[in-house]
Amino acid sequence: MANIALLNRCNLKCPYCFANDYTKSKGDDIDVDTFLELLDFIAPDREVGLIGGEALLHEKIDTFLELLDNDYRFRAVTLFTNGIYIDKHIDYLKSPNLIILINVNSKEQIGKLFDSVDKGIELLINNGMRSNITLGINIYKENQDFTDIIYLAKKYGIKKIRVSVVIPQDKSEGGINYFYRMKKTLLSLCHKLKEIGACPYYDCNAIPECVYTDKEKEFISSLPFNSQYEREIFIDRKSTR
């Protein structure tokens, strides 16, 4: 799937975000003509992702979503968002071909804005979009608290959770040592998700299989994946590409 970066602005400054160095308060938003040219270029893929910055900040996002909803060339569109402004665009977020991937930040990080994310998810579900919602979580520190994403997944019956183990920008620690250190936190999340019948999945940054013990691999294999392929990706036996 090709991604179109609509803008480089964001309304958050997450401590784990690799893009903090180039996100801005304004500027460099793509225009409609450029968007259409990009659609023509990537159309053979049949899938497209809309990313930012925060995609819902673009003043033409409703136009972009409407164009894609009426473009027969695309069978699937994924919108990457922090979920804060869902209510402002709900009329354009009801397409059956649209996957809405909401990156969940904790109340500790975003304060009262978390309530906007909660209400936005409820609004999507009230408009028949439950099966089109994926929640995402970035694992960026040891013993990370997952209370808030578990709360949302359980409250709204969302079963698919996109997981990314953030690669630190500080390269002083060797990569494999970092994964050994972070696997406990990842497995803690997996246990919590299994308790509510939800399942994690990767699209990148899989912890290598060699980091897990046989017992840990057995636990991972017991998670309610949608397919054996997803299971093997999670244990890093298959590539997502």
C-alpha positions as a printed Julia matrix, in Angstrom:
241×3 Matrix{Float64}:
   0.0     0.0     0.0
   1.3     3.43   -0.96
   0.87    6.31    1.49
   0.2     9.92    0.58
   1.57   12.45    3.07
  -1.07   15.18    2.94
   0.78   17.64    5.16
   3.57   17.87    7.71
   1.57   19.52   10.5
   0.35   17.85   13.68
  -1.63   18.99   16.71
   0.43   16.76   19.03
   4.1    16.33   19.78
   4.35   12.71   20.89
   7.61   11.76   22.65
   8.09    8.67   20.46
   7.35   10.22   17.05
  10.11    9.95   14.48
   8.6    12.9    12.6
   8.96   15.51   15.34
  11.99   17.0    13.59
  10.03   17.98   10.49
   6.45   18.55   11.63
   5.48   22.2    11.6
   2.62   24.42   12.71
   1.84   25.38    9.1
   2.92   24.97    5.49
   3.55   22.34    2.83
  -0.01   20.98    2.56
  -0.58   19.3    -0.79
  -3.27   20.73   -3.06
  -6.11   18.94   -4.82
  -4.35   18.8    -8.21
  -1.29   17.18   -6.65
  -3.51   14.72   -4.8
  -5.2    13.69   -8.05
  -1.84   13.25   -9.77
  -0.67   11.0    -6.94
  -3.83    8.91   -7.17
  -3.2     8.36  -10.87
   0.38    7.32  -10.12
  -0.46    4.76   -7.4
  -3.83    3.54   -8.73
  -2.5     0.12   -9.86
  -1.96   -0.73   -6.17
  -5.73   -0.48   -5.51
  -4.96    0.59   -1.92
  -3.85    3.9    -0.46
  -3.05    5.33    2.95
  -3.57    8.96    3.99
  -0.98   10.15    6.47
   0.5    13.36    7.87
   1.35   14.9    10.27
  -2.24   14.65   11.34
  -4.3    13.99    8.2
  -7.52   15.44    9.6
  -5.89   18.87    9.92
  -5.79   19.3     6.13
  -8.39   21.84    5.05
  -9.25   19.68    2.0
  -9.42   16.33    3.8
 -13.17   16.05    3.22
 -12.6    16.63   -0.49
  -9.87   13.97   -0.58
 -12.08   11.43    1.19
 -14.99   12.17   -1.14
 -12.77   11.8    -4.21
 -11.53    8.42   -3.0
 -15.01    7.25   -2.11
 -16.03    7.83   -5.72
 -12.86    6.44   -7.32
 -13.52    2.87   -8.5
  -9.78    2.22   -8.78
  -9.32    1.98   -5.01
 -10.78   -0.92   -3.08
  -9.33    0.14    0.29
  -8.33    3.45    1.87
  -6.64    3.71    5.27
  -6.76    6.99    7.17
  -4.07    7.37    9.83
  -5.21    9.74   12.59
  -4.87   10.51   16.27
  -8.67   10.64   16.4
  -9.05   14.04   18.01
 -11.02   15.65   15.13
 -13.21   12.75   14.04
 -16.37   14.65   14.99
 -15.52   17.49   12.59
 -15.37   15.13    9.58
 -17.84   12.38   10.45
 -19.96   12.92    7.32
 -16.94   11.9     5.19
 -15.78    9.02    7.4
 -18.63    6.61    6.68
 -17.41    4.82    3.57
 -17.39    0.99    3.66
 -13.98    1.1     1.89
 -12.4     3.28    4.57
 -10.27    1.86    7.38
  -9.72    4.36   10.18
  -6.54    3.62   12.1
  -6.59    5.62   15.32
  -3.26    5.96   17.08
  -4.18    6.01   20.77
  -2.28    8.26   23.14
  -2.84    7.99   26.87
  -4.62   10.52   29.06
  -1.26   11.2    30.66
   0.06   12.36   27.28
  -2.88   14.29   25.84
  -5.07   15.11   28.84
  -8.66   16.11   28.09
  -8.13   15.51   24.37
  -8.49   11.82   25.17
 -12.21   12.47   25.68
 -12.42   13.74   22.1
 -10.89   10.49   20.85
 -13.33    8.46   22.96
 -16.34   10.4    21.67
 -15.03   10.22   18.1
 -14.88    6.42   18.23
 -18.39    6.32   19.65
 -19.58    8.55   16.82
 -18.01    6.26   14.21
 -19.66    3.21   15.76
 -23.02    4.96   15.88
 -22.61    5.47   12.13
 -22.01    1.78   11.46
 -18.22    1.86   11.26
 -17.24   -0.5    14.1
 -15.64   -3.08   11.79
 -13.71   -0.32   10.0
 -11.87    0.88   13.12
  -8.4    -0.24   14.12
  -6.7     1.09   17.23
  -2.95    1.61   17.22
  -0.41    1.78   20.01
   3.26    2.72   19.94
   5.37    0.91   22.53
   8.15    3.33   23.35
   9.14    2.77   26.98
   9.49   -0.07   29.44
   6.51   -0.83   31.72
   4.29    1.4    29.6
   0.76    1.81   30.91
  -1.81    0.41   28.46
  -4.9     1.18   30.55
  -6.39    3.68   28.1
  -6.14    1.64   24.89
  -7.47   -1.43   26.71
 -10.35    0.71   27.98
 -11.25    1.83   24.44
 -10.87   -1.63   22.89
 -13.05   -3.21   25.57
 -15.66   -0.45   25.64
 -16.22   -0.5    21.88
 -15.51   -4.16   21.12
 -12.59   -3.37   18.82
 -10.65   -6.55   18.2
  -7.72   -5.5    16.01
  -4.86   -3.55   17.56
  -1.94   -2.31   15.47
   1.27   -2.52   17.49
   4.59   -0.85   16.77
   7.7    -1.2    18.91
   9.23    2.22   18.38
  12.82    2.24   17.18
  14.66    4.79   19.35
  16.42    7.66   17.62
  19.25    7.33   20.11
  21.48    4.66   18.56
  23.74    4.22   21.61
  22.06    0.92   22.5
  22.5    -2.06   20.19
  19.32   -3.07   18.36
  18.99   -6.63   19.64
  19.58   -5.5    23.24
  16.78   -2.97   22.85
  14.35   -5.65   21.66
  15.29   -7.91   24.58
  14.55   -5.05   26.92
  11.21   -4.12   25.3
   9.73   -7.58   24.85
   8.42   -7.72   28.43
   6.33   -4.62   27.8
   5.04   -5.97   24.49
   4.1    -9.29   26.07
   2.32   -7.45   28.89
   0.13   -5.74   26.28
  -0.5    -9.07   24.54
  -1.71  -10.63   27.79
  -4.11   -7.73   28.37
  -5.44   -7.97   24.81
  -5.97  -11.72   25.08
  -8.06  -11.18   28.2
 -10.54   -9.06   26.21
 -10.44  -11.2    23.06
  -8.49   -8.67   21.0
  -5.4    -9.35   18.97
  -2.28   -7.37   18.09
  -0.78   -7.19   14.63
   2.35   -5.69   13.12
   2.88   -3.86    9.9
   6.52   -3.1    10.72
   9.16   -3.3    13.47
   8.58   -6.9    14.52
  10.68   -8.1    17.44
  12.92  -10.84   16.0
  11.95  -14.44   16.73
  15.34  -15.14   18.33
  14.51  -12.75   21.2
  11.62  -14.92   22.45
  11.89  -18.04   24.57
  10.0   -21.15   23.46
   7.41  -20.47   26.17
   6.92  -16.9    24.96
   6.52  -18.07   21.37
   3.95  -20.6    22.54
   2.0   -17.81   24.26
   2.13  -15.6    21.17
   0.87  -18.48   19.03
  -2.14  -18.78   21.35
  -3.34  -15.24   20.6
  -6.56  -14.98   18.54
  -4.95  -14.02   15.22
  -7.14  -13.88   12.12
  -4.8   -16.2    10.25
  -1.65  -18.26   10.54
   0.05  -15.69    8.34
  -0.59  -12.91   10.91
   0.66  -15.22   13.65
   3.93  -15.88   11.85
   4.43  -12.2    11.07
   4.12  -11.44   14.77
   6.81  -13.97   15.64
   8.86  -12.59   12.73
   8.75  -15.75   10.63
   7.12  -13.95    7.73
   7.6   -10.53    6.2
   4.75   -8.05    5.73
   6.21   -7.07    2.37
